[in-house]
Each structure stands twice: as structure tokens, then as C-alpha cells.
Amino acid sequence: MNGDVQYLPITPGLFSVLVLLFAGLIILIQLRILRYAYMRLGVGPGMALLLLFGSLVGSYFNIPITVLPAKVVRSGEIVDFFGMRYVVPLVTQWPGTVLAVNVGGAVIPAIMSTYLVLRYQLWVKAAIAVIAIAFIIHVMATPVQGVGIAVPVFVPVVATAILAFLLSREYAAPLAYIGGSIGTLIGADLLNLDKIGGLGAPVASIGGAGTFDGIFLTGILAVLLAGIASPPRPREVW
């Protein structure tokens, strides 16, 4: 079963779009056009690229946690939701809905968010950002048969950028990343765990299909939107 839970959360065509965005980002960073934005996040350009590359590659991998009973399990389909096409993996003799954690959409963002909170001591503001984004995402989250819980892809990006500006211009970039990543995971996935068993999804991946695209784009767009207007900080990057 462990091998069957590893799959791209979105179709190869849409995944290629994310890869092209990542490639464009490499070019812009190498030209030092966007270097300052990632310095606002607290990491250097090299670490930023490694972080995003790890998210892309890690989106293929899911860590199984438990199995939820399901009456009917859908298999081998492509599901359209809000302009995105999500993959329902092909499975046979499946025990139910496997609840898993996506490496690229949950594990890496959680580690990075924890680092940012500890580095900048953003306990209160980060908590406000996470709670606010989680509420917004939870309201807009939609159960999708065969996939799990999905949200419109640009909602986390726009919401986190605006909220980060309101909370702190100085720390807008890290707050955008923390709020967009953890807020989406909590609002879309964790607060809807009770609905997953009835969706017929062979794999319900926290941070995977339905939310990975929004979390990955948050890592690119929300940080850039927040970082553009953030005042410079003379902190050393790594």
C-alpha cells in the first residue's frame, strides 16, 4: 500500500506549470531581481530555491498515518475543481481512505513556519494570522468526491498577503508564509477530517491534493507580495 499512496496531487500538465513558475523564479533570483524578497523571509536565495524545490519534489510523497473506513472508494480518475485538475490514484483492493501527510505540502511548510516563528519571535502575530486564514479557508473549503477537501487555488495567496500587511509591514513576508501554509492546512484539512471518510478518496493527504497548489503558490506569491513593500532588515541570511 505504501507505494500506491505516492502520486502527483495534480495532473502532469498543471504540475508542469508550477515547475515553470519555479524555473522563472530561479532566473529572477539569479538576476537579483527578487533576491530582497526572500531576504525579508529570513532565508538566502539558495535556501529559498531549495525550500521550493523540496516542496515540488515532496508533493509526490505521502506519509500514511491511518486508514479511515469508506463505503465506496473512487479510483483512477481526474477530478476538476475551480479550474484545477486533481488526480485520484489508481488503486485495487483498497481498505478504505488512507489518511496521510504530504511531504511537500505539509511537512516542509510546517518546519519552515516553525523556524520563522522562532527566529522572529512572532508568537502572537503568527497565531492571529493562522487563526484568521484558517477561518477564511475553512469557510471556502469544499469536500470533493474522490479527492478530499479542496480550496480555490488563489484564496490563500491573496488572503495571506493582505492580512500580513495589516499585521506588520516589517514582518509581512514571514507572516504571509506562516499564515498561508499553516492556516490552509488547519482550515482546509484538519478542521474537515470528519468529512473525509465519506468522500470516497483512496488517499486523503493533508497538504496534498486540494491544497498543495495553494500552499505552494503561497510560498511564491504571498511572500513576494508581502516582501515587496516590507522595509529592509539588516539580518544575516543563511
C-alpha positions in Angstrom: 0.0 0.0 0.0 2.8 2.4 0.8 3.9 2.5 -2.8 0.3 3.3 -4.0 0.0 6.4 -1.9 2.8 8.2 -3.7 1.5 10.2 -6.7 1.3 13.7 -8.1 -1.5 15.6 -6.4 -2.4 17.4 -9.7 -2.3 16.4 -13.3 1.2 16.4 -15.1 0.1 19.5 -17.2 -0.7 21.6 -14.2 2.3 20.3 -12.3 4.4 21.5 -15.2 3.0 25.0 -14.8 4.3 25.0 -11.2 7.7 23.8 -12.4 7.8 26.6 -15.0 6.9 29.1 -12.3 9.8 27.7 -10.2 12.1 27.9 -13.2 11.1 31.5 -13.8 11.8 32.3 -10.1 15.3 30.8 -10.5 16.0 33.2 -13.3 14.7 36.2 -11.4 16.7 35.4 -8.3 19.8 34.8 -10.3 19.3 38.2 -11.9 18.9 39.5 -8.3 15.5 41.0 -9.2 13.8 39.1 -6.4 16.6 38.5 -4.0 15.5 41.1 -1.5 12.0 39.5 -1.2 13.5 36.2 0.1 15.8 38.1 2.4 12.7 39.5 4.0 11.6 36.0 4.6 14.8 35.3 6.6 16.5 32.9 4.1 19.0 33.5 1.3 18.2 32.9 -2.4 19.8 29.4 -2.3 17.8 28.2 0.7 14.7 29.7 -0.8 15.2 27.7 -4.0 15.9 24.6 -2.0 12.8 25.1 0.0 10.6 25.5 -3.1 12.3 22.6 -4.9 11.8 20.4 -1.9 8.1 21.3 -1.9 7.7 20.4 -5.5 9.5 17.1 -5.2 7.9 16.4 -1.8 4.4 16.8 -3.2 4.8 13.3 -4.7 5.3 11.7 -1.4 2.7 11.0 1.3 3.3 9.5 4.8 0.4 7.2 5.7 -1.0 7.8 9.2 -4.1 5.6 9.5 -6.9 4.2 7.5 -10.4 5.6 7.7 -13.4 3.3 6.8 -15.1 4.2 3.5 -18.2 2.7 1.9 -17.0 3.4 -1.7 -13.5 4.2 -2.9 -13.1 6.0 -6.2 -10.0 5.1 -8.3 -8.1 6.2 -11.3 -9.9 9.5 -12.1 -9.2 13.1 -12.8 -11.4 15.5 -10.8 -12.0 19.1 -11.9 -12.4 21.8 -9.2 -12.3 25.5 -9.6 -10.1 25.4 -12.7 -7.7 22.8 -11.2 -7.5 19.1 -12.1 -6.7 16.8 -9.2 -5.6 13.2 -9.5 -7.4 10.3 -7.9 -4.8 7.5 -7.8 -5.5 4.1 -9.4 -5.9 1.5 -6.6 -7.1 -2.1 -6.3 -8.3 -3.9 -3.1 -8.1 -0.7 -1.1 -9.0 -0.9 2.6 -10.7 2.5 2.8 -9.4 6.1 2.9 -5.8 6.3 3.8 -5.1 9.4 5.8 -1.6 10.7 5.0 0.6 13.7 5.4 2.1 15.2 2.2 5.8 16.0 2.5 5.9 19.0 0.1 2.6 20.5 1.1 2.6 19.9 4.9 5.9 18.7 6.4 8.2 21.2 4.7 5.9 24.2 5.2 5.4 23.2 8.9 9.1 23.0 9.5 9.8 26.3 7.7 6.9 28.1 9.6 8.2 26.9 12.9 11.7 28.2 12.1 10.2 31.6 11.1 8.2 31.9 14.4 11.2 31.0 16.5 13.6 33.3 14.6 11.5 36.4 14.7 9.5 35.6 17.9 6.2 36.1 16.1 4.1 34.1 18.5 1.1 36.4 18.9 1.0 37.8 15.3 1.6 34.3 13.8 -1.2 32.9 15.9 -3.5 35.7 14.7 -2.5 35.1 11.1 -3.0 31.3 11.3 -6.4 31.6 13.1 -7.7 34.3 10.6 -6.5 32.4 7.5 -7.8 29.1 8.9 -11.2 30.6 9.4 -11.3 32.1 5.8 -10.1 28.9 4.2 -12.5 26.7 6.3 -15.5 28.8 5.1 -14.4 28.3 1.5 -13.2 24.7 1.7 -15.3 22.3 -0.3 -15.5 18.5 0.0 -14.7 17.0 -3.4 -15.6 13.3 -4.1 -12.5 11.2 -4.7 -10.1 14.0 -3.8 -10.8 15.2 -0.2 -11.0 18.8 0.8 -10.2 21.5 -1.8 -10.0 25.3 -1.8 -9.8 27.8 -4.6 -6.1 28.0 -5.5 -5.6 31.8 -5.1 -7.6 32.3 -1.9 -4.6 31.5 0.4 -2.3 33.7 -1.6 -4.5 36.9 -1.7 -5.8 36.4 1.9 -2.3 35.9 3.4 -0.8 38.9 1.6 -3.5 41.3 2.7 -3.5 40.0 6.3 0.3 40.1 6.6 0.3 43.8 5.6 -2.3 44.5 8.2 -0.5 42.7 11.0 3.0 44.0 10.3 4.8 45.6 7.3 8.1 44.8 8.9 7.4 41.1 9.2 4.9 40.8 6.4 6.9 38.2 4.5 7.3 35.6 7.2 3.7 36.2 8.4 2.4 35.6 4.9 4.3 32.3 4.7 3.2 31.1 8.2 -0.4 32.2 7.8 -0.8 30.9 4.3 0.8 27.5 4.9 -0.4 26.5 8.4 -3.7 28.4 8.1 -4.6 26.5 5.0 -3.5 23.1 6.5 -5.7 23.7 9.5 -8.7 25.4 7.8 -9.0 23.1 4.9 -7.7 19.7 6.1 -7.5 19.4 9.9 -10.9 21.0 10.6 -12.5 18.8 8.0 -11.2 15.4 9.0 -14.6 14.3 10.0 -15.8 14.7 6.4 -13.0 12.8 4.6 -14.3 9.2 5.2 -17.5 9.8 3.2 -15.8 11.3 0.1 -14.6 8.0 -1.4 -11.0 9.2 -1.7 -8.5 6.4 -1.7 -5.9 8.8 -0.2 -6.7 11.9 1.8 -3.5 13.7 2.1 -3.0 16.6 4.5 -1.3 19.3 2.4 -1.8 17.2 -0.8 -4.4 17.1 -3.5 -6.8 20.0 -3.0 -4.5 22.2 -1.0 -0.9 21.7 -2.3 -1.3 24.1 -5.2 -2.5 26.9 -3.0 0.2 26.3 -0.4 3.0 26.1 -3.0 1.8 29.3 -4.7 1.6 30.9 -1.3 5.3 30.1 -0.8 6.0 32.0 -4.1 3.4 34.7 -4.5 2.4 35.7 -1.0 6.0 36.1 0.2 6.8 38.2 -2.9 3.7 40.4 -2.4 4.5 40.9 1.2 8.2 41.2 0.7 8.0 43.9 -2.0 6.8 46.6 0.4 8.5 45.4 3.6 11.2 47.7 4.9 14.7 46.3 4.7 16.1 44.4 7.7 19.8 44.1 8.3 19.6 40.4 9.4 22.0 37.8 8.2 20.5 35.2 6.0 21.6 31.6 5.7 
